[in-house]
């Protein structure tokens, strides 16, 4: 199986045009300095009229892309230089070496945003707290005469409806729970 990045071996030290979907910025540390990187997904290299699928790419020296205010899902196109770097391996490779030369893309130029991902706008859910909950005055609750037998007058459905009504008065079930907690701490 051919490594997708090895497809670029014959273009080393040349510039190629790529298209990819921006995921995020990051950085790597090289000799006490940080190098800005960008992770691109679904990357295609456009070379000699062909589109080579490269999968994901960590684009090195990606500082010029900061000016586009990229967000997750933006499809971008740019020219990049194909270079090599030494990759330190955790286990020896087939030749017994702990270092390997790998290809990378860096120094993007002529970048442009092809399309932006349009996410639906999410409305924040406001949960009233005990301090902000406003209890509106309502009609006093009718007082039922005490029942002769507690079990005869106990109606679970009626109790659930009453709790629902009280929760609505308090501004929601969360506010009712906060109110009950506040009352417990006062006594």
N, C-alpha and C positions, 0 to 999 in steps of 0.2 A: 504494500500500500504506500502510495506517495504522500509525503507530508505536504499539506496545502501550502505551507510557507516556502517549501523548497521549489515550488513552481516559480518563485520570484528570483531564484539563484542567478539566472542569466541576466537579470536587470540590476545587479548589485551596483551601487553608486550612481544609479540613474534615478530620474524622477518618473513616477507613474501616477495616473489619476485613479483615485479610489472613491467609492460611495459606500456609506455605512450609516447605521443608526446609533446615535449618541446614547450612551448609558450613564457615564459619570466621569468626573475628573478625579485624579488622584496624584500622587507624586512618588518618585523613587529617590533615594539618597545615594549619590555617587561622590565619593571623596569629600565629604562634609558640605555638600550643597544639594539642594532639592531640585529635581527636574520634574516639571509639570507633565503629566501623562493624561491621556483620555482613552477610555475604554469604548470601543466601537463594536457593535454586534452586526451580524449579517453583512459583512464587508465583501465587496466585489472590486477586483482590480480590473480596470478597462485597459487592456494592452493589445495592440495590433488587431483591433476590431473584435477581440474576444473578451468575454467576462469570466475572470477566474474567481471562483468562490474561495475566500480566505477564512470564512467563519468569523471568529472574533479577533480583534487586533488591539494591542496596547500601543497607541500612537505616542511616541516620545517627543519631547520638546513641543508640547501642544499649547504653549502660551498664546499664539495668535488666535486660537479658537475661543479664548475668553471674551473677546469683543462681541461675539454673537449672542451672548446671554443664552447659551444652550440649556435645554431642559431634557429630561428623559424622553426618549422617543423621537427626537428631532432627527430627520434624515439630512446628512450633510454630504458634500462632495468637495474634494480637495486634491491637490498634487502633493505627493510625499516622496521623500528620498528613501531608497532601499539601502539599508546599511547592515552591518553585522555587529554582534556583540557577543561577549563570552558569558555563557550561562553556567552557573555553578550547580552541579547536580547533587542530589542527596545520596544516590547510589551510583556506582561506576556504570558507564555505558558498555556497549558490546566490546569496545576496544580497551576497556579497563580505565578509562579517563574520567576524571571528576569535573572537567570543564569541556564545554562543547561550544562551537561557533554556531550561532543562530542568526536568522535574519529578522530585522525589525523595520518598521516604517517610522520615519521621524520628519521633523521640520515641515509641517504642513504650510502650503502657500496657496494662493488663489482659492481660498475656501469660500463656500457659499452654502446657505441653508436651502435645501430643496423643498422640504415640507416640514411642518410642525405638527406634532401630535396634539389633537384637540381633545382634552379630557373634559368630561362634564363638570360643571361647577358644583361643588358640594356646599350646601348650606350648613352652617354650624348649628349644632343642637344646643340650645340654651337650657340648662337645668337650673331652675330657681333654687337658691339656697334658703336656709331658715331666715337669714337676715333680709333677703330680697323678696321673699314670698309675702304676698299681700293677701290677707284673709278678708274676703268680702263679707259684710254682714248678711246674714240670711234669716229666714224665718226660724223661730225657735223650734227645736225638734219636739214633736208631740211626745209626751210622757205616757207610756203604756202602764196600765195598772199592773202591779206585781202578779205574776202567775202563781197559781196554786201549786202546780208541779213544774219544776224547771225543765224537765225533759219534754213535757208537752208543748211548751212555748218555744223551745229551741228549734229554729228553722235555719239550716245552713245557707240556703239560697238567699234568704232575707238578710242574713249577716253579711254575705259577700256583697250584696247590693248596697248595704249601708257603708261598708268599707270603701267601695268604689266611689260613693257619693262624697265621703269624707276626703278621699284622696283628691277628688276633683276640686273640692273647696280649698284644699291646701296647696294646689298648684301642681299636682302630679304625685305619683306613688313615691318618687325619690324625695320630694319635699316632705311628704307625710312621714317617711322613715326618718328624715333628719329632724323633723319636729318631735317625733317620739323620742329620739335619742337625746335631744335637748331637754325634754321634760324629765327624762330619767336622770340626767346629770344634775338637775336642779334640786331634786328631792333627795 
